[in-house]
Amino acid sequence: MEEVDRILIHSLKQVGTEVCEEIDSVKQFNSELIVEAVVRCVRVIDPGLGSALPTSLPPGMSARFRVGMSLAQACQDLGYKGEIGYQTFLYSTELEIRSLLMFLVEKLPRESAQVSDQPAGKSVVLQRAVAAAVKAQLALPWLPPNCRLHHETQCFTNKIGWCVCVCVCLCSCAVISEVKDYQCHSLLPVTAQPCHHASVLSSLLEQHAVELSAAQEWEAEWNSQGLLSRLTPQEYRSRKFARLQKRIEEQLRSATLPCPESAIGGSRSTSDLSELLQGFRGSAFTGHTLTKGTHFIHTQKFTFTPEITADVSSIPVGPQLKENVQLCQQEELTSLQQQFQQLCHDVDLLSAEMKHMSVTNAQVLNELQQAELGCADQGEKLQLKKKTIDLLPGVDNNLAKLQGLVEASAKRVVSLASQWEKRRAPLIDEHRRLKEICSNQDLESSRKLSEIKSLQEKIRVSAEEAKNKEELYKQLVTELENLSQDVSRSSYTLRILEIVSNIKKQKEEITKILSDTKDLQREINSLTGKLDRTFAVTDELVFKDAKKDESVRKSYKYLAALHENCNQLIQTIEDTGTILREIRDLEEQIETENGNKTMANLERILDDYKAIRQENSALAAQVRES
């Protein structure tokens, strides 16, 4: 970590951060230095974002919190993914600050990481300006001449507005022959389809956006509904198309039915399609009625009537003829309007009578149906009473017969019940088995469906990761090509090689320690096995002699006690090792907590809390005074 901290401090000094020479680790950074370093880096990375950030903390605690939140938001805008907030700057820990500074240093432009010991003459400044201009020109995407918007095109576009036209592109899928012939012979090129040449780019972008949104909607619908239908995509599309066609046919069929309310100016239909078709039918009907008597026909009638032909010699000429014709036309128009109003009145009367008759007819039909139902009920009751009266003369015999029928029916019901039980048991077993199979199939299908969805999600995530890694690879390759071979890079390379060599040495030492540990464990296992075998053999020999000799019996007891004491001693040693390992773990945790400066941060938080309370009390006093 020392090498990393040295590199970070060197980079921070290059961007203008005032770091003392005594500071050689991130652990020694205080809140003021952290805020200054972060603001300097943000200003170099994004001047517009860092221009509003102060390089030092204000004296008030509320202002400090606001500055901390602003810095955290700026770092998140730059793409920092770790946990960050005002506490990162006011009550910081070593790990959080190191990760944040490493992110900001990696985000710094490459020009800021170069050494600043080069001569700053006019030629150097000019070369840098030329290099920046060339790099900016190379960063712009190349556009063909047809897509470049010149000054005249921009002025024309500002005058006519940026419009979008529907473009028809060639379809690569299977199409019918007529559509294919149209696309090959009659379809204009895409650049010639929009009404203005300036709208080609916007039209193509709009067409691409429409196709992309349609593809995304289809993918979402297929993942949500299509997979549950257990159909192929072609079958699902055909079924959806059939449903849509059926709905359109129903709408057209309902719209083409005669509607008296629409003909007499009543309530309109709720469906827009029905209203449109009704309007077409109404306009056609009106046009048909108007063609029964046109201006030419009425002129002929007025011209060729017997009264006019008789006085043809007395017809005035010139303007008087025109005035007579206009008067005749006006009188005819008035009479036709009166006739039309009379016909409308008659139609209204007839429609009202038709409504009244339809209501009356419905009432009469309802009463007739109720009367027929009452007659049927009365007929059933009459038949029952007739059968009962017929049975009255032979009451005893009929009762005996009825009793016999009841007993026979009961016996038949019992036999049928027994037969049904015999058939019912295997049917119930079969039903349960089929139900269990069905439930297992449903569970299996749901499991496979969930697996398919998870696989699709994994594929999508993998594709995004691959795309991101490809972009990162291209960016790293570009940065590698743009890196300058200077002294700082060689020093960094040497430091990295030193770090790698130290890591290799540490790995070798760890491997050696692991091999020694394995050898010791193997030796301990072999000694433990040898001890157990030796004790078993000794126990067997001494136990044989203990049956005959009293002293050997005491030796056997001492042997058993010695073995037990040795086992306790070994267990004590193992427990001691476990306790020592736990002590080392706890010491490491204590060191980690001490590195996080928990107690110091807690004291600072308490001091800040007291300062905030004092500020609040001062503000409240000012409010009361005002």
C-alpha positions as CSV (number, residue, x, y, z in Angstrom):
1,M,0.0,0.0,0.0
2,E,2.9,2.4,0.5
3,E,3.8,2.3,-3.2
4,V,0.1,3.0,-4.1
5,D,-0.1,5.9,-1.6
6,R,3.1,7.4,-3.1
7,I,1.7,7.2,-6.6
8,L,-1.6,8.8,-5.4
9,I,0.2,11.6,-3.6
10,H,2.4,12.2,-6.7
11,S,-0.7,12.4,-8.9
12,L,-2.5,14.8,-6.5
13,K,0.5,17.1,-6.4
14,Q,0.5,17.3,-10.2
15,V,-3.2,18.4,-10.2
16,G,-2.4,21.2,-7.7
17,T,-3.1,19.7,-4.3
18,E,-0.9,21.1,-1.6
19,V,0.3,18.0,0.2
20,C,3.0,18.4,2.8
21,E,6.3,16.5,2.5
22,E,5.8,14.8,5.8
23,I,2.6,13.1,4.5
24,D,3.5,9.8,2.8
25,S,0.3,7.8,3.3
26,V,-3.4,8.3,2.8
27,K,-3.9,7.4,6.4
28,Q,-2.4,10.8,7.4
29,F,-5.0,12.8,5.3
30,N,-7.4,15.0,7.2
31,S,-10.8,16.2,6.1
32,E,-9.4,19.5,4.7
33,L,-6.8,17.8,2.6
34,I,-9.3,15.1,1.4
35,V,-11.8,17.8,0.3
36,E,-9.1,19.8,-1.5
37,A,-7.7,16.7,-3.3
38,V,-11.2,15.6,-4.5
39,V,-12.2,19.0,-5.7
40,R,-8.9,19.5,-7.6
41,C,-9.4,16.1,-9.3
42,V,-13.0,16.8,-10.2
43,R,-12.1,20.2,-11.6
44,V,-9.4,18.6,-13.9
45,I,-11.8,15.8,-14.9
46,D,-14.9,18.0,-15.5
47,P,-14.3,21.7,-15.1
48,G,-18.1,22.5,-15.4
49,L,-18.9,20.1,-12.6
50,G,-16.0,21.2,-10.3
51,S,-16.2,25.0,-10.8
52,A,-19.0,25.3,-8.2
53,L,-17.2,23.2,-5.5
54,P,-15.1,24.9,-2.8
55,T,-11.5,23.6,-2.1
56,S,-11.9,24.0,1.7
57,L,-14.5,23.3,4.3
58,P,-16.5,26.2,5.6
59,P,-16.6,26.8,9.4
60,G,-20.4,26.1,9.9
61,M,-21.4,22.5,10.4
62,S,-24.5,22.7,8.2
63,A,-22.4,24.2,5.4
64,R,-19.9,21.4,5.9
65,F,-22.7,18.8,5.5
66,R,-23.9,20.5,2.3
67,V,-20.3,20.6,0.8
68,G,-19.9,16.9,1.7
69,M,-23.2,16.0,-0.1
70,S,-22.2,18.1,-3.1
71,L,-18.8,16.3,-3.4
72,A,-20.5,12.9,-3.0
73,Q,-23.0,13.8,-5.8
74,A,-20.2,15.0,-8.1
75,C,-18.3,11.8,-7.6
76,Q,-21.4,9.7,-8.4
77,D,-21.9,11.8,-11.5
78,L,-18.4,10.9,-12.6
79,G,-19.3,7.2,-12.3
80,Y,-18.1,6.2,-8.8
81,K,-20.0,3.0,-7.8
82,G,-18.9,2.7,-4.2
83,E,-20.7,3.8,-1.1
84,I,-20.2,7.6,-0.7
85,G,-21.8,10.4,1.3
86,Y,-20.9,13.3,3.5
87,Q,-19.4,10.9,6.1
88,T,-16.8,9.9,3.5
89,F,-15.2,13.4,3.7
90,L,-16.0,14.4,7.3
91,Y,-15.5,11.1,9.1
92,S,-13.4,9.2,6.6
93,T,-11.7,5.8,6.8
94,E,-8.5,4.8,5.1
95,L,-10.0,2.2,2.8
96,E,-12.8,4.5,1.5
97,I,-10.5,7.4,0.8
98,R,-7.9,5.2,-0.9
99,S,-10.5,3.7,-3.2
100,L,-12.1,7.1,-4.0
101,L,-8.7,8.7,-4.8
102,M,-7.7,5.8,-6.9
103,F,-10.9,6.2,-8.9
104,L,-10.4,9.9,-9.4
105,V,-6.7,9.5,-10.4
106,E,-7.7,6.9,-13.0
107,K,-10.3,9.3,-14.3
108,L,-7.7,12.1,-14.7
109,P,-6.8,13.0,-18.4
110,R,-3.5,11.7,-19.6
111,E,-2.1,15.2,-20.1
112,S,-2.4,15.9,-16.4
113,A,-0.3,12.8,-15.5
114,Q,2.7,13.9,-17.6
115,V,5.7,15.4,-16.1
116,S,5.8,19.2,-16.0
117,D,9.5,19.7,-16.4
118,Q,9.2,20.4,-20.2
119,P,10.0,23.9,-21.6
120,A,6.9,26.1,-21.9
121,G,7.9,28.1,-25.0
122,K,5.7,29.4,-27.8
123,S,6.5,26.4,-30.1
124,V,5.6,23.9,-27.4
125,V,2.3,25.8,-26.7
126,L,1.6,25.9,-30.5
127,Q,2.3,22.2,-30.8
128,R,0.0,21.4,-27.9
129,A,-2.8,23.5,-29.5
130,V,-2.4,21.8,-32.9
131,A,-2.3,18.3,-31.3
132,A,-5.5,19.1,-29.3
133,A,-7.3,20.4,-32.4
134,V,-6.3,17.3,-34.5
135,K,-7.4,15.0,-31.6
136,A,-10.7,16.8,-31.5
137,Q,-11.2,16.5,-35.2
138,L,-10.3,12.8,-35.1
139,A,-12.8,12.2,-32.2
140,L,-15.7,13.5,-34.4
141,P,-17.6,10.7,-36.2
142,W,-17.3,10.6,-40.0
143,L,-20.4,11.5,-42.0
144,P,-21.0,11.0,-45.7
145,P,-21.5,14.1,-47.8
146,N,-25.3,13.5,-48.1
147,C,-25.7,13.6,-44.3
148,R,-23.7,16.7,-43.7
149,L,-25.8,19.7,-42.8
150,H,-24.3,22.8,-44.4
151,H,-25.2,26.4,-43.6
152,E,-27.8,26.6,-46.4
153,T,-29.4,23.4,-45.3
154,Q,-29.5,24.5,-41.7
155,C,-31.1,27.8,-42.7
156,F,-33.7,26.0,-44.8
157,T,-34.4,23.5,-42.1
158,N,-34.9,26.3,-39.6
159,K,-37.4,27.9,-42.0
160,I,-39.4,24.7,-42.8
161,G,-39.0,22.9,-39.5
162,W,-37.5,19.5,-38.8
163,C,-40.2,17.1,-40.2
164,V,-40.4,13.3,-40.3
165,C,-41.8,11.3,-43.2
166,V,-42.7,7.6,-43.4
167,C,-40.0,5.7,-45.2
168,V,-40.6,2.3,-46.8
169,C,-37.5,0.1,-46.7
170,L,-36.8,-3.2,-48.4
171,C,-37.9,-6.2,-46.3
172,S,-35.5,-9.1,-46.1
173,C,-38.1,-11.6,-44.9
174,A,-40.4,-13.7,-47.0
175,V,-43.0,-11.6,-48.8
176,I,-45.6,-12.2,-51.5
177,S,-44.7,-11.8,-55.1
178,E,-46.7,-8.5,-55.6
179,V,-44.9,-6.8,-52.8
180,K,-41.6,-8.0,-54.1
181,D,-42.3,-6.7,-57.6
182,Y,-43.4,-3.4,-56.1
183,Q,-40.2,-3.1,-54.0
184,C,-38.0,-4.0,-57.0
185,H,-39.7,-1.9,-59.7
186,S,-41.8,0.9,-58.2
187,L,-40.4,1.7,-54.8
188,L,-38.4,4.9,-54.7
189,P,-35.0,5.0,-52.9
190,V,-35.1,6.0,-49.3
191,T,-33.3,9.3,-50.0
192,A,-36.1,10.3,-52.5
193,Q,-39.1,9.3,-50.4
194,P,-39.2,12.3,-47.9
195,C,-40.7,15.6,-49.2
196,H,-37.5,17.5,-48.2
197,H,-34.0,16.4,-48.5
198,A,-33.1,17.7,-45.1
199,S,-35.7,15.2,-43.6
200,V,-33.9,12.1,-44.7
201,L,-31.8,11.6,-41.6
202,S,-34.6,12.3,-39.2
203,S,-36.9,10.0,-41.1
204,L,-34.4,7.2,-41.1
205,L,-33.8,7.7,-37.3
206,E,-37.5,7.7,-36.7
207,Q,-38.0,4.5,-38.7
208,H,-35.2,2.8,-36.9
209,A,-36.6,3.9,-33.5
210,V,-40.0,2.5,-34.5
211,E,-38.6,-0.8,-35.6
212,L,-36.4,-1.1,-32.5
213,S,-39.4,-0.3,-30.2
214,A,-41.6,-2.8,-32.0
215,A,-38.9,-5.5,-31.6
216,Q,-38.5,-4.7,-27.9
217,E,-42.3,-4.8,-27.4
218,W,-42.5,-8.2,-29.2
219,E,-39.7,-9.5,-27.0
220,A,-41.3,-8.3,-23.8
221,E,-44.7,-9.7,-24.9
222,W,-43.2,-13.1,-25.9
223,N,-41.3,-13.4,-22.6
224,S,-44.4,-12.4,-20.5
225,Q,-47.3,-14.1,-22.5
226,G,-45.9,-16.0,-25.4
227,L,-43.9,-18.5,-23.3
228,L,-46.9,-19.2,-21.1
229,S,-49.1,-20.0,-24.1
230,R,-46.7,-22.9,-25.0
231,L,-46.9,-22.1,-28.7
232,T,-44.3,-21.4,-31.3
233,P,-43.7,-17.7,-32.3
234,Q,-45.4,-18.3,-35.6
235,E,-48.4,-19.9,-34.0
236,Y,-48.7,-17.1,-31.4
237,R,-48.5,-14.5,-34.2
238,S,-51.1,-16.2,-36.3
239,R,-53.5,-16.6,-33.3
240,K,-53.0,-12.9,-32.4
241,F,-53.6,-11.9,-36.0
242,A,-56.8,-14.1,-36.2
243,R,-58.1,-12.4,-33.0
244,L,-57.4,-8.9,-34.3
245,Q,-59.1,-9.8,-37.6
246,K,-62.1,-11.2,-35.8
247,R,-62.5,-8.0,-33.7
248,I,-62.3,-5.8,-36.8
249,E,-64.9,-8.0,-38.5
250,E,-67.2,-7.7,-35.5
251,Q,-66.8,-3.9,-35.5
252,L,-67.5,-3.6,-39.2
253,R,-70.5,-5.9,-38.9
254,S,-72.0,-4.0,-36.0
255,A,-71.2,-0.7,-37.8
256,T,-73.0,-1.7,-41.0
257,L,-76.3,-2.7,-39.2
258,P,-79.2,-0.2,-39.7
259,C,-79.4,2.4,-36.9
260,P,-82.7,4.4,-36.8
261,E,-81.4,6.7,-34.1
262,S,-78.6,7.8,-36.4
263,A,-81.0,8.3,-39.4
264,I,-83.3,10.6,-37.4
265,G,-80.6,12.5,-35.6
266,G,-80.7,10.5,-32.3
267,S,-77.8,9.3,-30.1
268,R,-74.6,8.4,-31.8
269,S,-72.6,5.1,-31.4
270,T,-69.9,4.8,-28.8
271,S,-67.4,3.2,-31.2
272,D,-65.3,5.5,-33.4
273,L,-65.3,3.0,-36.2
274,S,-69.1,2.7,-36.1
275,E,-69.4,6.5,-36.1
276,L,-67.1,6.8,-39.1
277,L,-69.0,4.1,-41.1
278,Q,-72.3,5.6,-40.0
279,G,-71.1,9.0,-41.2
280,F,-70.1,7.5,-44.6
281,R,-73.5,5.8,-44.9
282,G,-75.4,9.0,-43.9
283,S,-73.5,11.1,-46.4
284,A,-74.1,8.6,-49.2
285,F,-77.8,8.5,-48.4
286,T,-78.0,12.3,-48.3
287,G,-76.2,12.5,-51.6
288,H,-78.7,10.0,-53.1
289,T,-81.7,12.1,-52.0
290,L,-80.2,15.2,-53.3
291,T,-79.7,13.7,-56.8
292,K,-83.4,13.2,-57.1
293,G,-83.9,16.9,-57.9
294,T,-81.0,18.9,-59.2
295,H,-80.8,22.5,-60.3
296,F,-80.7,21.4,-64.0
297,I,-83.8,19.3,-63.7
298,H,-85.8,22.1,-61.9
299,T,-84.6,24.5,-64.6
300,Q,-85.8,22.2,-67.3
301,K,-89.2,21.8,-65.5
302,F,-89.6,25.6,-65.3
303,T,-88.4,26.1,-68.8
304,F,-90.5,23.4,-70.5
305,T,-93.8,23.8,-68.7
306,P,-96.9,24.5,-70.9
307,E,-97.5,27.9,-69.4
308,I,-94.1,29.1,-70.3
309,T,-94.1,27.6,-73.8
310,A,-97.5,29.3,-74.5
311,D,-96.0,32.7,-73.6
312,V,-92.7,32.1,-75.2
313,S,-93.1,35.2,-77.3
314,S,-93.5,37.4,-74.2
315,I,-90.4,36.1,-72.4
316,P,-88.2,39.0,-71.6
317,V,-84.6,39.0,-72.5
318,G,-81.4,40.0,-70.8
319,P,-81.4,40.9,-67.1
320,Q,-85.1,40.5,-66.7
321,L,-84.9,36.8,-67.8
322,K,-82.2,36.2,-65.1
323,E,-84.4,37.8,-62.4
324,N,-87.4,35.6,-63.4
325,V,-85.3,32.5,-63.3
326,Q,-83.9,33.4,-59.8
327,L,-87.4,34.1,-58.5
328,C,-88.6,30.7,-59.8
329,Q,-85.7,29.0,-58.3
330,Q,-86.3,30.7,-54.9
331,E,-90.0,29.7,-55.0
332,E,-89.0,26.1,-55.8
333,L,-86.4,26.1,-53.0
334,T,-89.0,27.4,-50.5
335,S,-91.5,24.7,-51.5
336,L,-88.9,22.0,-51.4
337,Q,-87.8,23.1,-47.9
338,Q,-91.5,23.0,-46.7
339,Q,-91.9,19.5,-48.2
340,F,-88.6,18.4,-46.5
341,Q,-89.7,19.8,-43.2
342,Q,-93.1,18.0,-43.6
343,L,-91.3,14.7,-44.4
344,C,-89.0,15.1,-41.4
345,H,-92.1,15.7,-39.2
346,D,-93.8,12.6,-40.6
347,V,-90.6,10.6,-40.1
348,D,-90.4,11.7,-36.5
349,L,-94.1,10.7,-35.9
350,L,-93.6,7.3,-37.5
351,S,-90.4,6.6,-35.5
352,A,-92.2,7.6,-32.3
353,E,-95.1,5.2,-33.2
354,M,-92.6,2.4,-34.1
355,K,-90.9,2.9,-30.7
356,H,-94.3,2.7,-28.9
357,M,-95.4,-0.3,-30.9
358,S,-92.1,-2.1,-30.2
359,V,-92.4,-1.5,-26.5
360,T,-96.1,-2.7,-26.6
361,N,-95.0,-5.8,-28.5
362,A,-92.3,-6.6,-26.0
363,Q,-94.8,-6.3,-23.1
364,V,-97.4,-8.5,-24.9
365,L,-94.7,-11.2,-25.6
366,N,-93.6,-11.1,-22.0
367,E,-97.1,-11.5,-20.7
368,L,-97.7,-14.4,-23.2
369,Q,-94.5,-16.2,-22.0
370,Q,-95.6,-15.8,-18.4
371,A,-99.1,-17.1,-19.2
372,E,-97.6,-20.1,-21.1
373,L,-95.4,-20.9,-18.0
374,G,-98.5,-20.7,-15.7
375,C,-100.5,-23.0,-18.0
376,A,-97.6,-25.6,-18.0
377,D,-97.5,-25.5,-14.2
378,Q,-101.3,-25.9,-13.9
379,G,-101.2,-28.8,-16.4
380,E,-98.6,-30.6,-14.4
381,K,-100.6,-30.1,-11.2
382,L,-103.7,-31.4,-13.0
383,Q,-102.0,-34.5,-14.2
384,L,-100.7,-35.3,-10.7
385,K,-104.2,-34.8,-9.2
386,K,-105.8,-37.0,-11.9
387,K,-103.3,-39.8,-11.3
388,T,-104.0,-39.5,-7.5
389,I,-107.8,-39.6,-8.0
390,D,-107.4,-42.7,-10.2
391,L,-105.6,-44.5,-7.4
392,L,-108.2,-43.8,-4.7
393,P,-110.6,-46.8,-5.4
394,G,-108.0,-49.5,-4.6
395,V,-106.2,-47.9,-1.8
396,D,-104.9,-51.1,-0.1
397,N,-103.7,-52.7,-3.2
398,N,-102.1,-49.5,-4.5
399,L,-100.4,-49.0,-1.1
400,A,-99.0,-52.6,-1.2
401,K,-97.8,-52.1,-4.8
402,L,-96.3,-48.7,-3.8
403,Q,-94.6,-50.3,-0.8
404,G,-93.2,-53.1,-3.1
405,L,-92.0,-50.5,-5.5
406,V,-90.4,-48.5,-2.8
407,E,-88.6,-51.6,-1.4
408,A,-87.5,-52.7,-4.9
409,S,-86.3,-49.2,-5.5
410,A,-84.4,-49.2,-2.2
411,K,-82.8,-52.6,-3.1
412,R,-81.9,-51.4,-6.5
413,V,-80.4,-48.2,-5.0
414,V,-78.3,-50.3,-2.6
415,S,-77.1,-52.6,-5.4
416,L,-76.3,-49.6,-7.6
417,A,-74.5,-48.0,-4.7
418,S,-72.4,-51.1,-4.1
419,Q,-71.7,-51.3,-7.9
420,W,-70.8,-47.6,-7.9
421,E,-68.5,-48.1,-5.0
422,K,-66.7,-50.9,-6.8
423,R,-66.3,-48.7,-9.9
424,R,-65.7,-45.5,-7.9
425,A,-62.5,-46.7,-6.0
426,P,-60.4,-47.4,-9.2
427,L,-61.8,-44.2,-10.8
428,I,-60.8,-42.2,-7.7
429,D,-57.3,-43.8,-7.7
430,E,-57.0,-43.1,-11.4
431,H,-58.1,-39.5,-10.9
432,R,-55.7,-38.9,-8.1
433,R,-52.9,-40.4,-10.2
434,L,-53.7,-38.3,-13.2
435,K,-54.0,-35.2,-11.0
436,E,-50.6,-35.9,-9.4
437,I,-49.1,-36.4,-12.9
438,C,-50.7,-33.1,-14.0
439,S,-49.4,-31.3,-11.0
440,N,-45.9,-32.7,-11.5
441,Q,-46.1,-31.7,-15.2
442,D,-47.2,-28.2,-14.2
443,L,-44.3,-27.9,-11.7
444,E,-41.9,-29.2,-14.3
445,S,-43.1,-26.8,-16.9
446,S,-43.0,-23.9,-14.5
447,R,-39.5,-24.9,-13.4
448,K,-38.4,-25.1,-17.0
449,L,-40.0,-21.8,-17.8
450,S,-38.2,-20.2,-14.8
451,E,-35.0,-21.7,-16.0
452,I,-35.6,-20.4,-19.5
453,K,-36.2,-16.9,-18.1
454,S,-33.1,-17.1,-15.9
455,L,-31.1,-18.3,-18.9
456,Q,-32.4,-15.4,-21.0
457,E,-31.5,-13.0,-18.2
458,K,-28.0,-14.5,-17.9
459,I,-27.6,-14.3,-21.7
460,R,-28.6,-10.6,-21.7
461,V,-26.3,-9.8,-18.7
462,S,-23.5,-11.8,-20.4
463,A,-24.0,-9.9,-23.6
464,E,-24.0,-6.5,-21.8
465,E,-20.8,-7.6,-19.9
466,A,-19.2,-8.7,-23.1
467,K,-20.1,-5.4,-24.8
468,N,-18.8,-3.4,-21.8
469,K,-15.6,-5.4,-21.7
470,E,-15.1,-4.9,-25.5
471,E,-15.6,-1.2,-25.1
472,L,-13.2,-1.2,-22.1
473,Y,-10.7,-3.2,-24.1
474,K,-10.9,-0.7,-27.0
475,Q,-10.5,2.2,-24.6
476,L,-7.5,0.6,-22.9
477,V,-5.9,-0.1,-26.3
478,T,-6.4,3.5,-27.3
479,E,-5.0,4.7,-24.0
480,L,-2.0,2.4,-24.4
481,E,-1.3,3.7,-27.8
482,N,-1.5,7.3,-26.6
483,L,0.7,6.7,-23.6
484,S,4.0,8.5,-23.8
485,Q,7.3,6.8,-23.0
486,D,8.7,9.1,-20.4
487,V,10.5,8.8,-17.1
488,S,7.4,8.7,-14.9
489,R,6.2,5.7,-16.8
490,S,9.5,3.9,-16.4
491,S,9.5,4.6,-12.7
492,Y,6.0,3.3,-12.4
493,T,7.0,0.2,-14.3
494,L,10.0,-0.3,-12.0
495,R,7.7,0.1,-9.0
496,I,5.2,-2.3,-10.4
497,L,8.0,-4.9,-11.1
498,E,9.2,-4.4,-7.5
499,I,5.7,-4.9,-6.2
500,V,5.3,-8.0,-8.4
501,S,8.6,-9.4,-7.2
502,N,7.6,-8.8,-3.5
503,I,4.3,-10.6,-4.2
504,K,6.2,-13.5,-5.7
505,K,8.4,-13.7,-2.6
506,Q,5.4,-13.6,-0.4
507,K,3.8,-16.3,-2.4
508,E,6.9,-18.5,-2.1
509,E,7.1,-17.9,1.6
510,I,3.3,-18.7,1.9
511,T,3.9,-21.9,-0.1
512,K,6.8,-22.9,2.0
513,I,4.8,-22.3,5.2
514,L,1.9,-24.3,3.8
515,S,4.2,-27.2,2.9
516,D,5.8,-27.1,6.3
517,T,2.4,-27.1,7.9
518,K,1.3,-30.1,5.8
519,D,4.5,-32.0,6.7
520,L,3.9,-31.3,10.4
521,Q,0.3,-32.3,10.1
522,R,1.3,-35.5,8.3
523,E,3.9,-36.2,11.0
524,I,1.4,-35.5,13.8
525,N,-1.1,-37.9,12.2
526,S,1.6,-40.6,11.8
527,L,2.7,-40.2,15.4
528,T,-0.9,-40.2,16.6
529,G,-1.6,-43.5,14.8
530,K,1.7,-45.0,16.0
531,L,0.7,-44.0,19.6
532,D,-2.7,-45.5,19.3
533,R,-1.3,-48.8,17.9
534,T,1.4,-48.9,20.6
535,F,-1.1,-48.3,23.3
536,A,-3.4,-51.0,21.9
537,V,-0.6,-53.6,21.8
538,T,0.7,-52.6,25.3
539,D,-2.8,-52.6,26.7
540,E,-3.5,-56.1,25.3
541,L,-0.2,-57.6,26.6
542,V,-0.5,-56.0,30.1
543,F,-4.2,-57.0,30.3
544,K,-3.2,-60.6,29.7
545,D,-0.6,-60.6,32.5
546,A,-2.9,-58.6,34.8
547,K,-5.2,-61.5,35.2
548,K,-2.4,-63.5,36.9
549,D,-0.3,-60.9,38.8
550,E,-1.4,-58.2,41.2
551,S,1.5,-55.9,40.5
552,V,0.9,-56.1,36.7
553,R,-2.7,-55.1,37.5
554,K,-1.5,-51.9,39.1
555,S,0.8,-51.3,36.2
556,Y,-2.3,-51.7,33.9
557,K,-4.1,-49.0,35.9
558,Y,-1.1,-46.7,35.7
559,L,-0.9,-47.3,32.0
560,A,-4.6,-46.4,31.5
561,A,-4.2,-43.2,33.6
562,L,-1.0,-42.2,31.7
563,H,-2.9,-42.6,28.4
564,E,-5.8,-40.5,29.6
565,N,-3.5,-37.8,30.9
566,C,-1.6,-37.7,27.6
567,N,-4.9,-37.4,25.7
568,Q,-5.9,-34.5,28.0
569,L,-2.5,-32.9,27.5
570,I,-2.9,-33.2,23.6
571,Q,-6.4,-31.7,23.8
572,T,-5.2,-28.9,26.0
573,I,-2.4,-28.1,23.4
574,E,-5.0,-28.1,20.6
575,D,-7.3,-25.8,22.5
576,T,-4.4,-23.5,23.3
577,G,-3.6,-23.3,19.5
578,T,-7.2,-22.5,18.8
579,I,-7.3,-19.8,21.4
580,L,-4.1,-18.3,20.1
581,R,-5.6,-18.2,16.5
582,E,-8.7,-16.5,17.8
583,I,-6.5,-14.0,19.7
584,R,-4.6,-13.2,16.5
585,D,-7.9,-12.8,14.6
586,L,-9.2,-10.5,17.3
587,E,-6.0,-8.5,17.3
588,E,-6.3,-8.1,13.5
589,Q,-9.9,-6.9,13.9
590,I,-8.8,-4.5,16.6
591,E,-6.1,-3.1,14.3
592,T,-8.7,-2.8,11.5
593,E,-11.1,-0.9,13.8
594,N,-8.3,1.3,15.0
595,G,-7.4,2.0,11.4
596,N,-11.0,3.0,10.7
597,K,-10.7,5.6,13.5
598,T,-14.1,4.7,15.0
599,M,-13.6,6.3,18.4
600,A,-12.0,9.5,16.8
601,N,-14.9,9.7,14.3
602,L,-17.4,9.2,17.2
603,E,-15.8,12.0,19.1
604,R,-15.8,14.3,16.1
605,I,-19.5,13.4,15.4
606,L,-20.4,14.4,19.0
607,D,-18.5,17.6,18.7
608,D,-20.2,18.4,15.4
609,Y,-23.6,17.5,17.0
610,K,-22.9,20.0,19.8
611,A,-21.8,22.7,17.2
612,I,-25.0,22.1,15.2
613,R,-27.1,22.4,18.4
614,Q,-25.4,25.7,19.2
615,E,-26.0,27.0,15.7
616,N,-29.7,26.0,15.9
617,S,-30.0,27.8,19.2
618,A,-28.4,30.9,17.8
619,L,-30.6,30.9,14.8
620,A,-33.7,30.4,17.0
621,A,-32.6,33.4,19.1
622,Q,-32.2,35.5,16.0
623,V,-35.7,34.4,14.8
624,R,-37.2,35.4,18.2
625,E,-35.5,38.7,18.1
626,S,-36.7,39.5,14.6
